[in-house]
Amino acid sequence: MKYIFITGGVVSSLGKGLTAAAIGALLELRGLTVRIQKFDPYLNVDPGTMSPFQHGEVYVLDDGAETDLDLGHYERFTSGSLSKLNNLTSGQIYDSVITKERRGDYLGKTVQVIPHVTNEIKDRIYEAGEGVDILITEIGGTIGDIEGLPFVEGLRQFSTEQTRGDVLFIHVTLLPFLAAAGELKTKPSQQSVAKLREIGIQPDILVCRTEEPMSDEVRQKLAMFCNVPAKAVIEECDVETSIYELPLMLQRENVDDLVVEYLGLDAPDKPMDKWNDIVRRLKYPAHKVTIGVVGKYIELQDAYKSVYESLTHGGIANDTKVIVERIDAEDLTTEEGRENLRKLDGILVPGGFGDRGTEGKIWAARYARENNLPYFGLCLGMQIAVIEFSRNVLGLADANSPEFDEQTPHPVVHLMEDQKEVTQKGGSMRLGAYKCDLLEGTVSRKAYGSESVSERHRHRYEFNNAYRADLEAKGMRVAGVNSKRDLVEIVEIEDHPWFVGVQFHPEFKSKPFLAHPLFASFISAALEKKANA
């Protein structure tokens, strides 16, 4: 069993998660089984109650764990499916330690950060690494942060318990370019490594984020002052087109060779055909479409991270460049804002909570329905489509969801019975993977090519079956159901080229080399719409 620990220095948001994911992809190509986990120093038990403005999207796993968005990168770049073991927060650790203390597990002892908190951290490393060749662990935050110290100390202790050569430390740092001086500055990276060494950890590989190429002089300087071999000082420039260029970039820097050499692995180099083909399709696509994403967190890139990536995957599957037009739902309440819809080849309404922007999203669904424009509604986006259809086709002018209007006389979307007694916000929604049976003759069944699928959920409200017969009589077809709980999972509109709303989050199961079937089908429909325009 081998372990790779990835830390970050100088500033946050350096791309440690993408670096971990890309290294995992390279090692998988060499025939190794890889799993990646994330340690987050914040005191929330999980990010489920955080605003997307604070944290970006909440990524959901099959077992219902609400996790950091970096786990999306891990699953997209590698083949493994992750679980709650792969995301650990300070909140989870302290909750576990205090529960044990109250239960009497530490009777007679003073409970302290060392060893009780650090033991919890080490236990999670051992637990998450079972059954794979390599476990990659990313530490959130920046070296020197107070809240991250227990995690770094846990890694130091863990490394002393392993055989030399079984643990590899990678430090991701920033080389800022000063235009006035015309040079890259190494001092922040030197000081970051010095801080790491004060704690007792010497990095083996230094990954340097930079906007400008490193000279040999800079590489040698970093090697000398950071006590790292020059060949282990890695240049990681900003990619030109897509994050999926990163495995190719790191391979050119021989990162996978360094890892294999350091850890003493028998893993021959393999061709990069898969990633070369992905990048080729991204750089030189045969087609182009414009998709409007109508949301309420549109100004924040990370709020819909998996949605944007899944659209890219759908484009890769169709050899198509997907241009994403971000549209603030609130802008669609005006005639001027609605003009933005006319230049689109498809509309996607993602998930979300709260009533802000709801009427704009409803207008987007109506526009797509009335103009035969491909429409893809995810979770809330499906509920929006049901509300719009109920109002403007079924004739229920006040149709709504109690989430947006508690007094609505026609709750075509409603709160599930088991959600009505919920008092705690965290981890209490319908979460994780549920089976969906697909009905014959539907767009969704054709896209999936199977009778049933498993998809991930994160919501409290559901389609109200009391209105199902009336909606179906008017042309809204139920295309997928969870038979065990009699829940509607997918709706479509008959006599429309492509109008699909799903109660789940398909964006959590899409990969660049294996696009989610519905995203691939959606982009294909947008292409057809554009060709026939």
Secondary structure, 3 states (H helix, E strand, C coil): CEEEEEEECCCCCCCHHHHHHHHHHHHHHCCCCEEEEEEECCCCCCHHHCCHHHHCCCEECCCCCEECCHHHHHHHHCCCCCCHHHEEEHHHHHHHHHHHHHHCCCCCCCCCHHHHHHHHHHHHHHHHCCCCCEEEEEECCCCCCHHHHHHHHHHHHHHHCCCCCCEEEEEEEECCEECCCCEECCHHHHHHHHHHHHHCCCCCEEEEEECCCCCHHHHHHHHHHHCCCHHHEEEEECCCCCHHHHHHHHHHCCHHHHHHHHHCCCCCCCCCHHHHHHHHHHHCCCEEEEEEEEECCCCCHHHHHHHHHHHHHHHHHCCEEEEEEEEEHHHHHCHHHHHHHHHCCEEEECCCCCCCCHHHHHHHHHHHHHCCCCEEEECHHHHHHHHHHHHHCCCCCCEECCCCCCCCCEECEEECHHHCCCCCCCCCCEEEEEEEEECCCCHHHHHHCCCEEEEEEEECEEECHHHHHHHHHCCEEEEEEECCCCEEEEEEECCCCCEEEECCCHHHHCECCECCHHHHHHHHHHHHHHHHC
